[in-house]
Amino acid sequence: MKTWNRRVFCFLLLTIPTVSQSDESTVYNGRVEALNRVDVSAQVEGVITQIHFQPGQQVEQGDLLFSFDDLEFVHKTRAAKAVAQKASALFNDAKQEYDRNQELKERGTIADTRYFKSKAAVAIAAAAVAETDSRLEAAQIELERTQVFAPISGIISPALVSRGSFVETGRKGVLATIVQLDPVRIAYDIPFPDRLVELGITDLTTIDAYAETVDLVVKLTPDWQHPELAEPTFLSADVDPDTKSLTAWAIVANPTRTLRPGMEVQVEPLAAENSAPKQ
């Protein structure tokens, strides 16, 4: 029964709207969407000293984009390091005193009060080391954040701040936007087969199974075909009440950056025997 259901789904999806194999193939209208769009934000407050890119430039993940004035953060890090070194020295002194008292205790030549006092001093000094090390690490992280790197690869927008601007964190700290263009996502509408209800088929997993085995040809114009095939990934949960269609999404490689978000394209299911084998 499941095999029969799958065949019915494939037949319906390939023939709605009804087009004979000898006629023009079924074509769906689609739109290109960015797979990832990321706001580059400031993580520290400060003054922008350098902008290291041009608007519209292709940036790679990890590229340096912005530099902040780091003088204040350098001083904070140095101060935190000095405090951490002092705490470490005090801990070493306390530990040496405790070790000496431990030997005296084993010989029975030290008062219990003095011994336990030195033991408590070690615990207090160790806590101080942990606290100052944590503050030093926080200062170092803030210093590192005075340089802003690209979180993803893509096309970067014009900088939303200027050199010399004071930048805050949070929503006010957006510095630029990066849009990933390879790969991209294509959204297109598939007419929902009303006959599914008539046939009493309720297992919609066969639609997903179909989507995973069919490739799509992407056309920018009727005569201009994108060199890469798109692979369907997901179907929407709801049917649009106005168009009676499901929205489908497909992923397509875009190494030449020809496809841009917002573009309208056409997608055409490739014959099953011509589809690339799925891994």
MIDOSE-1310 file (N, C-alpha, C; in nm, 2 decimals, decimal comma, always signed):
residues 279
mktw	+0,08/-0,12/+0,00/+0,00/+0,00/+0,00/+0,09/+0,13/+0,00; +0,20/+0,12/+0,08/+0,29/+0,24/+0,08/+0,35/+0,27/-0,05; +0,39/+0,16/-0,12/+0,45/+0,18/-0,26/+0,35/+0,24/-0,35; +0,22/+0,20/-0,34/+0,11/+0,26/-0,43/+0,10/+0,40/-0,39
nrrv	+0,10/+0,44/-0,26/+0,08/+0,58/-0,22/+0,19/+0,66/-0,28; +0,32/+0,62/-0,27/+0,43/+0,69/-0,33/+0,41/+0,72/-0,47; +0,37/+0,62/-0,55/+0,35/+0,63/-0,69/+0,24/+0,74/-0,72; +0,14/+0,74/-0,64/+0,03/+0,83/-0,66/+0,08/+0,97/-0,64
fcfl	+0,16/+0,99/-0,53/+0,22/+1,12/-0,50/+0,30/+1,17/-0,61; +0,39/+1,09/-0,66/+0,48/+1,13/-0,76/+0,41/+1,17/-0,89; +0,30/+1,09/-0,92/+0,22/+1,12/-1,04/+0,15/+1,25/-1,03; +0,09/+1,27/-0,91/+0,02/+1,40/-0,89/+0,11/+1,52/-0,89
llti	+0,22/+1,51/-0,82/+0,31/+1,62/-0,82/+0,37/+1,66/-0,95; +0,39/+1,56/-1,04/+0,45/+1,58/-1,17/+0,34/+1,63/-1,27; +0,21/+1,61/-1,24/+0,11/+1,64/-1,34/+0,02/+1,75/-1,30; +0,05/+1,82/-1,19/-0,04/+1,93/-1,15/+0,04/+2,06/-1,16
ptvs	+0,01/+2,16/-1,25/-0,09/+2,15/-1,34/-0,07/+2,04/-1,45; -0,18/+1,99/-1,51/-0,16/+1,87/-1,60/-0,09/+1,92/-1,73; +0,02/+1,85/-1,76/+0,10/+1,88/-1,88/+0,15/+1,74/-1,93; +0,12/+1,71/-2,05/+0,17/+1,59/-2,11/+0,32/+1,59/-2,13
qsde	+0,38/+1,47/-2,13/+0,53/+1,47/-2,14/+0,58/+1,52/-2,27; +0,49/+1,52/-2,37/+0,53/+1,58/-2,50/+0,52/+1,73/-2,51; +0,44/+1,79/-2,41/+0,42/+1,93/-2,41/+0,53/+2,00/-2,33; +0,51/+2,13/-2,31/+0,60/+2,20/-2,23/+0,60/+2,15/-2,08
stvy	+0,72/+2,14/-2,02/+0,74/+2,09/-1,89/+0,67/+2,18/-1,79; +0,64/+2,12/-1,67/+0,58/+2,20/-1,56/+0,69/+2,29/-1,51; +0,65/+2,42/-1,49/+0,75/+2,52/-1,44/+0,68/+2,60/-1,33; +0,76/+2,62/-1,22/+0,71/+2,69/-1,10/+0,78/+2,82/-1,09
ngrv	+0,71/+2,92/-1,05/+0,77/+3,05/-1,02/+0,84/+3,05/-0,88; +0,96/+3,10/-0,87/+1,04/+3,10/-0,75/+1,10/+3,23/-0,72; +1,16/+3,24/-0,60/+1,23/+3,36/-0,56/+1,35/+3,32/-0,48; +1,46/+3,39/-0,51/+1,59/+3,36/-0,44/+1,59/+3,42/-0,30
ealn	+1,64/+3,35/-0,21/+1,65/+3,39/-0,07/+1,79/+3,37/-0,02; +1,84/+3,45/+0,07/+1,97/+3,43/+0,13/+1,96/+3,32/+0,23; +2,06/+3,23/+0,22/+2,06/+3,12/+0,32/+2,10/+3,17/+0,46; +2,19/+3,27/+0,46/+2,23/+3,33/+0,58/+2,25/+3,48/+0,56
rvdv	+2,20/+3,56/+0,66/+2,21/+3,70/+0,66/+2,25/+3,74/+0,80; +2,37/+3,79/+0,82/+2,41/+3,82/+0,96/+2,45/+3,96/+0,98; +2,40/+4,02/+1,09/+2,44/+4,15/+1,13/+2,57/+4,14/+1,21; +2,67/+4,22/+1,17/+2,80/+4,23/+1,24/+2,78/+4,34/+1,34
saqv	+2,80/+4,30/+1,47/+2,77/+4,39/+1,58/+2,89/+4,41/+1,67; +2,89/+4,53/+1,73/+3,00/+4,56/+1,83/+2,98/+4,49/+1,96; +3,08/+4,43/+2,01/+3,07/+4,36/+2,14/+3,13/+4,44/+2,26; +3,19/+4,55/+2,22/+3,25/+4,65/+2,32/+3,21/+4,79/+2,28
egvi	+3,20/+4,88/+2,37/+3,18/+5,02/+2,34/+3,31/+5,09/+2,31; +3,32/+5,17/+2,21/+3,44/+5,24/+2,19/+3,44/+5,32/+2,05; +3,55/+5,37/+2,01/+3,56/+5,45/+1,89/+3,62/+5,37/+1,78; +3,56/+5,37/+1,66/+3,61/+5,30/+1,55/+3,73/+5,37/+1,49
tqih	+3,84/+5,30/+1,48/+3,97/+5,36/+1,43/+4,00/+5,32/+1,28; +3,95/+5,20/+1,24/+3,98/+5,15/+1,11/+3,86/+5,07/+1,06; +3,83/+5,08/+0,93/+3,73/+5,00/+0,86/+3,81/+4,93/+0,75; +3,81/+4,80/+0,75/+3,90/+4,72/+0,66/+3,84/+4,66/+0,54
fqpg	+3,73/+4,71/+0,49/+3,66/+4,65/+0,37/+3,60/+4,76/+0,29; +3,56/+4,73/+0,17/+3,48/+4,82/+0,08/+3,34/+4,76/+0,07; +3,24/+4,85/+0,05/+3,10/+4,81/+0,03/+3,09/+4,71/-0,09; +3,02/+4,60/-0,07/+2,99/+4,51/-0,17/+3,11/+4,41/-0,19
qqve	+3,21/+4,42/-0,11/+3,32/+4,33/-0,12/+3,28/+4,19/-0,07; +3,34/+4,09/-0,13/+3,33/+3,95/-0,08/+3,43/+3,93/+0,03; +3,37/+3,90/+0,15/+3,46/+3,88/+0,26/+3,45/+3,73/+0,30; +3,56/+3,68/+0,36/+3,56/+3,54/+0,41/+3,55/+3,54/+0,56
qgdl	+3,50/+3,43/+0,61/+3,48/+3,41/+0,75/+3,62/+3,43/+0,82; +3,63/+3,51/+0,92/+3,75/+3,54/+0,99/+3,83/+3,66/+0,94; +3,78/+3,72/+0,83/+3,85/+3,85/+0,79/+3,83/+3,96/+0,89; +3,93/+4,04/+0,90/+3,92/+4,16/+0,99/+3,83/+4,27/+0,92
lfsf	+3,73/+4,31/+0,99/+3,64/+4,41/+0,94/+3,65/+4,55/+1,00; +3,66/+4,56/+1,13/+3,66/+4,68/+1,21/+3,77/+4,67/+1,32; +3,83/+4,79/+1,35/+3,92/+4,80/+1,46/+3,87/+4,91/+1,55; +3,87/+4,89/+1,68/+3,84/+4,99/+1,78/+3,96/+5,05/+1,84
ddle	+3,95/+5,16/+1,90/+4,06/+5,22/+1,98/+4,08/+5,13/+2,10; +4,19/+5,06/+2,12/+4,21/+4,96/+2,22/+4,29/+5,01/+2,34; +4,33/+5,14/+2,35/+4,42/+5,19/+2,45/+4,36/+5,16/+2,59; +4,24/+5,19/+2,61/+4,18/+5,17/+2,74/+4,17/+5,02/+2,78
fvhk	+4,15/+4,94/+2,68/+4,14/+4,79/+2,70/+4,28/+4,73/+2,73; +4,38/+4,79/+2,67/+4,52/+4,74/+2,69/+4,55/+4,77/+2,84; +4,52/+4,89/+2,88/+4,55/+4,93/+3,02/+4,48/+4,85/+3,12; +4,35/+4,82/+3,09/+4,27/+4,73/+3,18/+4,33/+4,59/+3,19
traa	+4,38/+4,54/+3,08/+4,44/+4,41/+3,07/+4,57/+4,41/+3,15; +4,65/+4,51/+3,14/+4,77/+4,52/+3,21/+4,75/+4,52/+3,36; +4,65/+4,60/+3,40/+4,62/+4,62/+3,54/+4,56/+4,48/+3,60; +4,48/+4,42/+3,52/+4,43/+4,29/+3,57/+4,54/+4,18/+3,58
kava	+4,63/+4,19/+3,48/+4,74/+4,10/+3,49/+4,83/+4,12/+3,61; +4,85/+4,25/+3,65/+4,93/+4,28/+3,77/+4,86/+4,23/+3,89; +4,73/+4,25/+3,90/+4,66/+4,20/+4,02/+4,66/+4,05/+4,03; +4,65/+3,98/+3,91/+4,66/+3,84/+3,91/+4,80/+3,79/+3,95
qkas	+4,90/+3,85/+3,91/+5,03/+3,81/+3,95/+5,06/+3,83/+4,10; +5,00/+3,94/+4,16/+5,01/+3,96/+4,30/+4,94/+3,85/+4,38; +4,82/+3,82/+4,33/+4,74/+3,71/+4,40/+4,82/+3,58/+4,39; +4,88/+3,55/+4,28/+4,95/+3,43/+4,26/+5,07/+3,43/+4,36
alfn	+5,14/+3,54/+4,38/+5,25/+3,55/+4,47/+5,21/+3,53/+4,61; +5,10/+3,59/+4,65/+5,04/+3,57/+4,79/+5,00/+3,43/+4,81; +4,95/+3,36/+4,71/+4,91/+3,22/+4,72/+5,04/+3,14/+4,75; +5,14/+3,16/+4,67/+5,27/+3,09/+4,69/+5,32/+3,10/+4,83
dakq	+5,32/+3,22/+4,88/+5,37/+3,25/+5,01/+5,29/+3,17/+5,12; +5,15/+3,18/+5,10/+5,06/+3,11/+5,19/+5,08/+2,96/+5,19; +5,11/+2,91/+5,06/+5,13/+2,76/+5,05/+5,26/+2,72/+5,11; +5,36/+2,80/+5,10/+5,49/+2,77/+5,16/+5,48/+2,77/+5,32
eydr	+5,41/+2,87/+5,37/+5,39/+2,88/+5,51/+5,31/+2,75/+5,56; +5,21/+2,72/+5,49/+5,12/+2,60/+5,52/+5,21/+2,47/+5,52; +5,29/+2,46/+5,42/+5,38/+2,34/+5,41/+5,47/+2,33/+5,53; +5,53/+2,44/+5,57/+5,62/+2,44/+5,69/+5,54/+2,40/+5,81
nqel	+5,42/+2,46/+5,83/+5,34/+2,43/+5,94/+5,29/+2,28/+5,94; +5,27/+2,23/+5,82/+5,23/+2,09/+5,81/+5,34/+2,00/+5,87; +5,47/+2,03/+5,84/+5,58/+1,95/+5,89/+5,59/+1,96/+6,04; +5,57/+2,09/+6,09/+5,57/+2,11/+6,23/+5,46/+2,03/+6,31
kerg	+5,35/+2,03/+6,24/+5,23/+1,96/+6,30/+5,26/+1,81/+6,31; +5,33/+1,75/+6,21/+5,36/+1,61/+6,21/+5,46/+1,58/+6,33; +5,54/+1,68/+6,36/+5,64/+1,67/+6,47/+5,57/+1,70/+6,61; +5,46/+1,76/+6,60/+5,39/+1,80/+6,72/+5,45/+1,92/+6,79
tiad	+5,51/+2,01/+6,71/+5,57/+2,13/+6,76/+5,50/+2,26/+6,72; +5,38/+2,26/+6,68/+5,30/+2,38/+6,64/+5,16/+2,37/+6,70; +5,12/+2,49/+6,74/+4,98/+2,50/+6,80/+4,88/+2,47/+6,69; +4,77/+2,41/+6,72/+4,66/+2,38/+6,63/+4,61/+2,51/+6,57
tryf	+4,60/+2,62/+6,65/+4,55/+2,75/+6,60/+4,63/+2,80/+6,49; +4,76/+2,80/+6,50/+4,85/+2,85/+6,40/+4,84/+2,76/+6,27; +4,83/+2,63/+6,29/+4,83/+2,54/+6,18/+4,70/+2,57/+6,09; +4,59/+2,57/+6,16/+4,46/+2,59/+6,09/+4,45/+2,73/+6,03
kska	+4,51/+2,82/+6,09/+4,51/+2,96/+6,04/+4,59/+2,96/+5,90; +4,70/+2,89/+5,90/+4,78/+2,89/+5,77/+4,70/+2,81/+5,67; +4,63/+2,71/+5,71/+4,55/+2,63/+5,61/+4,44/+2,71/+5,55; +4,37/+2,79/+5,64/+4,27/+2,88/+5,59/+4,33/+2,99/+5,50
avai	+4,45/+3,03/+5,53/+4,51/+3,14/+5,44/+4,54/+3,08/+5,30; +4,57/+2,96/+5,29/+4,59/+2,90/+5,16/+4,46/+2,90/+5,08; +4,35/+2,86/+5,15/+4,22/+2,85/+5,08/+4,18/+2,99/+5,03; +4,20/+3,09/+5,12/+4,16/+3,23/+5,08/+4,25/+3,28/+4,96
aaaa	+4,38/+3,25/+4,97/+4,47/+3,29/+4,86/+4,43/+3,22/+4,73; +4,39/+3,10/+4,74/+4,35/+3,02/+4,61/+4,23/+3,08/+4,55; +4,13/+3,12/+4,64/+4,01/+3,19/+4,59/+4,05/+3,32/+4,52; +4,14/+3,39/+4,58/+4,18/+3,52/+4,52/+4,25/+3,50/+4,39
vaet	+4,33/+3,40/+4,37/+4,39/+3,37/+4,24/+4,28/+3,34/+4,14; +4,18/+3,26/+4,18/+4,07/+3,22/+4,08/+4,00/+3,35/+4,04; +3,97/+3,44/+4,14/+3,90/+3,56/+4,10/+3,98/+3,65/+4,01; +4,11/+3,67/+4,04/+4,19/+3,76/+3,96/+4,22/+3,70/+3,83
dsrl	+4,23/+3,57/+3,82/+4,25/+3,51/+3,69/+4,13/+3,53/+3,60; +4,01/+3,52/+3,66/+3,88/+3,53/+3,59/+3,87/+3,68/+3,54; +3,91/+3,78/+3,62/+3,90/+3,92/+3,58/+4,01/+3,94/+3,47; +4,12/+3,88/+3,47/+4,22/+3,89/+3,37/+4,17/+3,84/+3,24
eaaq	+4,11/+3,72/+3,24/+4,05/+3,66/+3,12/+3,94/+3,75/+3,06; +3,86/+3,80/+3,15/+3,75/+3,89/+3,10/+3,81/+4,01/+3,03; +3,92/+4,07/+3,09/+3,98/+4,19/+3,03/+4,05/+4,15/+2,89; +4,11/+4,03/+2,88/+4,17/+3,99/+2,76/+4,06/+3,97/+2,65
iele	+3,94/+3,91/+2,69/+3,84/+3,89/+2,59/+3,79/+4,03/+2,54; +3,77/+4,13/+2,63/+3,73/+4,26/+2,59/+3,83/+4,32/+2,49; +3,96/+4,30/+2,52/+4,07/+4,35/+2,43/+4,06/+4,29/+2,29; +4,03/+4,16/+2,29/+4,02/+4,09/+2,16/+3,90/+4,14/+2,08
rtqv	+3,80/+4,18/+2,15/+3,68/+4,22/+2,09/+3,69/+4,36/+2,03; +3,80/+4,43/+2,05/+3,82/+4,56/+1,98/+3,86/+4,54/+1,84; +3,87/+4,41/+1,79/+3,88/+4,38/+1,65/+3,76/+4,29/+1,62; +3,69/+4,33/+1,51/+3,57/+4,26/+1,47/+3,60/+4,19/+1,34
fapi	+3,57/+4,06/+1,35/+3,60/+3,97/+1,23/+3,46/+3,92/+1,17; +3,47/+3,88/+1,04/+3,35/+3,84/+0,97/+3,31/+3,70/+1,03; +3,18/+3,69/+1,07/+3,13/+3,56/+1,13/+3,10/+3,46/+1,02; +3,07/+3,51/+0,89/+3,05/+3,42/+0,78/+3,11/+3,48/+0,66
sgii	+3,11/+3,40/+0,55/+3,16/+3,45/+0,42/+3,04/+3,50/+0,34; +3,06/+3,61/+0,27/+2,95/+3,66/+0,19/+2,98/+3,80/+0,14; +2,88/+3,87/+0,09/+2,89/+4,00/+0,04/+2,86/+4,10/+0,16; +2,94/+4,19/+0,18/+2,92/+4,28/+0,30/+2,86/+4,42/+0,25
spal	+2,77/+4,47/+0,33/+2,71/+4,60/+0,30/+2,80/+4,71/+0,33; +2,76/+4,83/+0,29/+2,84/+4,95/+0,34/+2,84/+4,95/+0,49; +2,95/+5,00/+0,54/+2,96/+5,02/+0,69/+2,85/+5,12/+0,74; +2,79/+5,08/+0,85/+2,68/+5,16/+0,90/+2,74/+5,27/+1,00
vsrg	+2,87/+5,27/+1,02/+2,94/+5,37/+1,10/+3,06/+5,42/+1,03; +3,11/+5,53/+1,08/+3,23/+5,59/+1,01/+3,35/+5,58/+1,10; +3,46/+5,60/+1,05/+3,58/+5,60/+1,13/+3,58/+5,72/+1,22; +3,61/+5,70/+1,35/+3,60/+5,80/+1,45/+3,46/+5,80/+1,52
sfve	+3,37/+5,72/+1,48/+3,24/+5,71/+1,55/+3,25/+5,64/+1,68; +3,17/+5,68/+1,78/+3,16/+5,61/+1,90/+3,05/+5,51/+1,89; +3,08/+5,39/+1,91/+2,98/+5,28/+1,89/+2,94/+5,22/+2,02; +2,81/+5,19/+2,04/+2,76/+5,12/+2,16/+2,73/+4,97/+2,12
tgrk	+2,71/+4,89/+2,22/+2,67/+4,75/+2,20/+2,52/+4,74/+2,19; +2,48/+4,62/+2,16/+2,34/+4,59/+2,15/+2,29/+4,63/+2,01; +2,16/+4,66/+2,00/+2,10/+4,69/+1,87/+2,16/+4,81/+1,81; +2,21/+4,91/+1,89/+2,27/+5,03/+1,84/+2,41/+5,00/+1,78
gvla	+2,46/+4,88/+1,81/+2,60/+4,85/+1,77/+2,61/+4,77/+1,64; +2,51/+4,77/+1,56/+2,52/+4,70/+1,43/+2,62/+4,78/+1,34; +2,72/+4,71/+1,29/+2,82/+4,78/+1,21/+2,81/+4,76/+1,06; +2,76/+4,64/+1,02/+2,74/+4,61/+0,88/+2,66/+4,48/+0,87
tivq	+2,62/+4,44/+0,75/+2,55/+4,32/+0,73/+2,62/+4,24/+0,62; +2,63/+4,10/+0,65/+2,69/+4,01/+0,55/+2,58/+3,92/+0,50; +2,57/+3,90/+0,37/+2,48/+3,81/+0,31/+2,55/+3,70/+0,24; +2,52/+3,58/+0,28/+2,59/+3,46/+0,21/+2,52/+3,44/+0,08
ldpv	+2,60/+3,42/-0,03/+2,55/+3,40/-0,16/+2,58/+3,27/-0,22; +2,65/+3,19/-0,15/+2,69/+3,05/-0,20/+2,69/+2,95/-0,09; +2,59/+2,87/-0,08/+2,48/+2,85/-0,17/+2,37/+2,95/-0,13; +2,26/+2,95/-0,21/+2,14/+3,02/-0,18/+2,02/+2,93/-0,17
riay	+1,91/+2,99/-0,12/+1,79/+2,91/-0,11/+1,68/+2,96/-0,21; +1,61/+2,88/-0,27/+1,50/+2,92/-0,36/+1,37/+2,87/-0,30; +1,27/+2,96/-0,29/+1,14/+2,93/-0,25/+1,04/+2,93/-0,37; +0,96/+2,83/-0,38/+0,87/+2,82/-0,49/+0,74/+2,75/-0,44
dipf	+0,63/+2,78/-0,51/+0,50/+2,72/-0,47/+0,46/+2,61/-0,56; +0,42/+2,50/-0,50/+0,37/+2,38/-0,57/+0,22/+2,37/-0,54; +0,14/+2,36/-0,65/-0,01/+2,34/-0,63/-0,03/+2,21/-0,55; -0,11/+2,22/-0,45/-0,14/+2,11/-0,36/-0,24/+2,01/-0,43
pdrl	-0,21/+1,89/-0,44/-0,30/+1,79/-0,51/-0,43/+1,77/-0,43; -0,54/+1,83/-0,47/-0,66/+1,81/-0,39/-0,71/+1,67/-0,39; -0,66/+1,59/-0,48/-0,71/+1,45/-0,49/-0,66/+1,37/-0,38; -0,56/+1,42/-0,30/-0,51/+1,34/-0,19/-0,63/+1,31/-0,09
velg	-0,71/+1,41/-0,07/-0,82/+1,40/+0,02/-0,92/+1,29/-0,04; -0,95/+1,30/-0,16/-1,04/+1,21/-0,23/-0,99/+1,07/-0,22; -0,86/+1,05/-0,23/-0,80/+0,91/-0,23/-0,78/+0,86/-0,09; -0,80/+0,95/+0,01/-0,78/+0,91/+0,15/-0,64/+0,89/+0,19
itdl	-0,55/+0,95/+0,13/-0,40/+0,94/+0,16/-0,37/+1,04/+0,27; -0,32/+1,00/+0,38/-0,29/+1,09/+0,49/-0,15/+1,09/+0,53; -0,07/+1,00/+0,48/+0,07/+0,99/+0,51/+0,15/+1,09/+0,42; +0,17/+1,21/+0,46/+0,24/+1,31/+0,38/+0,39/+1,30/+0,38
ttid	+0,44/+1,20/+0,45/+0,59/+1,18/+0,44/+0,63/+1,14/+0,30; +0,54/+1,09/+0,22/+0,58/+1,05/+0,09/+0,61/+1,17/+0,00; +0,55/+1,29/+0,04/+0,59/+1,41/-0,03/+0,73/+1,45/+0,00; +0,77/+1,44/+0,12/+0,91/+1,47/+0,16/+1,00/+1,38/+0,09
ayae	+0,96/+1,25/+0,08/+1,05/+1,15/+0,02/+1,07/+1,19/-0,13; +0,96/+1,23/-0,19/+0,97/+1,28/-0,33/+1,06/+1,40/-0,35; +1,05/+1,49/-0,25/+1,13/+1,61/-0,26/+1,28/+1,58/-0,25; +1,31/+1,47/-0,18/+1,45/+1,44/-0,16/+1,51/+1,37/-0,28
tvdl	+1,43/+1,33/-0,37/+1,48/+1,25/-0,49/+1,47/+1,32/-0,62; +1,42/+1,45/-0,62/+1,41/+1,52/-0,75/+1,49/+1,65/-0,75; +1,57/+1,66/-0,85/+1,65/+1,79/-0,87/+1,57/+1,89/-0,95; +1,61/+2,01/-0,94/+1,54/+2,12/-1,01/+1,63/+2,20/-1,10
vvkl	+1,58/+2,23/-1,22/+1,66/+2,32/-1,31/+1,61/+2,46/-1,28; +1,71/+2,55/-1,26/+1,68/+2,69/-1,22/+1,70/+2,78/-1,35; +1,60/+2,85/-1,38/+1,61/+2,94/-1,50/+1,59/+3,08/-1,47; +1,69/+3,17/-1,51/+1,68/+3,31/-1,48/+1,59/+3,37/-1,59
tpdw	+1,59/+3,32/-1,71/+1,50/+3,35/-1,82/+1,47/+3,22/-1,89; +1,37/+3,22/-1,98/+1,34/+3,10/-2,05/+1,46/+3,04/-2,12; +1,56/+3,12/-2,16/+1,67/+3,08/-2,24/+1,80/+3,07/-2,16; +1,80/+3,11/-2,03/+1,92/+3,12/-1,95/+1,90/+3,03/-1,83
qhpe	+1,97/+2,92/-1,83/+1,96/+2,82/-1,73/+2,08/+2,83/-1,63; +2,06/+2,83/-1,50/+2,17/+2,83/-1,40/+2,24/+2,69/-1,42; +2,38/+2,70/-1,41/+2,46/+2,58/-1,44/+2,44/+2,47/-1,33; +2,40/+2,51/-1,21/+2,39/+2,41/-1,10/+2,24/+2,37/-1,08
laep	+2,22/+2,24/-1,05/+2,09/+2,20/-1,01/+2,06/+2,23/-0,87; +1,93/+2,26/-0,84/+1,88/+2,28/-0,71/+1,83/+2,15/-0,65; +1,85/+2,14/-0,52/+1,80/+2,02/-0,45/+1,69/+2,06/-0,35; +1,57/+2,01/-0,37/+1,46/+2,04/-0,27/+1,50/+1,99/-0,13
tfls	+1,46/+2,07/-0,03/+1,50/+2,04/+0,11/+1,38/+2,02/+0,20; +1,29/+2,12/+0,20/+1,17/+2,12/+0,29/+1,04/+2,16/+0,22; +0,93/+2,12/+0,27/+0,80/+2,17/+0,23/+0,73/+2,24/+0,35; +0,65/+2,34/+0,32/+0,58/+2,41/+0,43/+0,48/+2,32/+0,49
advd	+0,45/+2,35/+0,62/+0,35/+2,28/+0,69/+0,20/+2,31/+0,64; +0,19/+2,44/+0,60/+0,05/+2,48/+0,57/+0,03/+2,50/+0,42; -0,09/+2,49/+0,37/-0,13/+2,52/+0,24/-0,18/+2,66/+0,23; -0,13/+2,74/+0,14/-0,18/+2,88/+0,13/-0,33/+2,88/+0,09
pdtk	-0,41/+2,94/+0,17/-0,56/+2,93/+0,14/-0,60/+3,00/+0,01; -0,52/+3,10/-0,03/-0,55/+3,17/-0,16/-0,50/+3,10/-0,28; -0,38/+3,04/-0,28/-0,33/+2,98/-0,40/-0,34/+2,83/-0,40; -0,38/+2,77/-0,28/-0,40/+2,63/-0,27/-0,26/+2,56/-0,30
slta	-0,16/+2,62/-0,25/-0,02/+2,57/-0,28/+0,06/+2,55/-0,15; +0,15/+2,46/-0,16/+0,26/+2,44/-0,06/+0,38/+2,52/-0,10; +0,45/+2,58/-0,01/+0,58/+2,64/-0,04/+0,69/+2,54/-0,02; +0,77/+2,53/-0,12/+0,89/+2,44/-0,12/+1,01/+2,52/-0,12
waiv	+1,12/+2,46/-0,06/+1,25/+2,53/-0,05/+1,35/+2,44/-0,11; +1,44/+2,49/-0,19/+1,55/+2,42/-0,24/+1,68/+2,49/-0,22; +1,79/+2,42/-0,22/+1,93/+2,48/-0,20/+2,00/+2,46/-0,33; +2,07/+2,56/-0,38/+2,15/+2,55/-0,50/+2,28/+2,62/-0,49
anpt	+2,38/+2,56/-0,54/+2,52/+2,62/-0,54/+2,52/+2,74/-0,63; +2,59/+2,84/-0,58/+2,59/+2,97/-0,66/+2,74/+3,03/-0,66; +2,83/+2,95/-0,71/+2,97/+2,99/-0,70/+3,00/+3,12/-0,78; +2,93/+3,15/-0,88/+2,95/+3,27/-0,96/+2,87/+3,39/-0,91
rtlr	+2,79/+3,37/-0,80/+2,71/+3,48/-0,74/+2,61/+3,53/-0,83; +2,57/+3,45/-0,93/+2,47/+3,50/-1,03/+2,33/+3,52/-0,97; +2,29/+3,43/-0,88/+2,16/+3,43/-0,82/+2,18/+3,53/-0,69; +2,09/+3,62/-0,69/+2,09/+3,72/-0,58/+1,96/+3,72/-0,50
pgme	+1,96/+3,74/-0,37/+1,83/+3,74/-0,30/+1,73/+3,85/-0,36; +1,61/+3,81/-0,37/+1,51/+3,90/-0,43/+1,48/+3,87/-0,57; +1,57/+3,80/-0,64/+1,55/+3,77/-0,78/+1,43/+3,67/-0,80; +1,36/+3,69/-0,91/+1,25/+3,60/-0,94/+1,31/+3,50/-1,05
vqve	+1,29/+3,37/-1,03/+1,34/+3,27/-1,12/+1,23/+3,17/-1,14; +1,25/+3,08/-1,23/+1,16/+2,97/-1,26/+1,24/+2,84/-1,23; +1,16/+2,74/-1,17/+1,22/+2,61/-1,14/+1,14/+2,51/-1,21; +1,21/+2,41/-1,27/+1,15/+2,30/-1,34/+1,20/+2,17/-1,29
plaa	+1,11/+2,08/-1,25/+1,16/+1,95/-1,20/+1,23/+1,87/-1,32; +1,35/+1,82/-1,28/+1,42/+1,74/-1,38/+1,37/+1,60/-1,38; +1,36/+1,54/-1,49/+1,32/+1,40/-1,50/+1,39/+1,31/-1,41; +1,32/+1,22/-1,34/+1,38/+1,14/-1,24/+1,51/+1,07/-1,29
ensa	+1,50/+1,02/-1,41/+1,62/+0,95/-1,46/+1,74/+1,04/-1,48; +1,72/+1,17/-1,49/+1,83/+1,26/-1,51/+1,88/+1,33/-1,38; +1,81/+1,30/-1,27/+1,84/+1,36/-1,14/+1,97/+1,30/-1,09; +2,05/+1,39/-1,02/+2,17/+1,34/-0,97/+2,14/+1,25/-0,85
pkq	+2,22/+1,14/-0,83/+2,20/+1,05/-0,72/+2,22/+1,12/-0,59; +2,14/+1,10/-0,49/+2,15/+1,16/-0,36/+2,25/+1,08/-0,27; +2,33/+1,15/-0,20/+2,42/+1,08/-0,11/+2,36/+1,05/+0,02
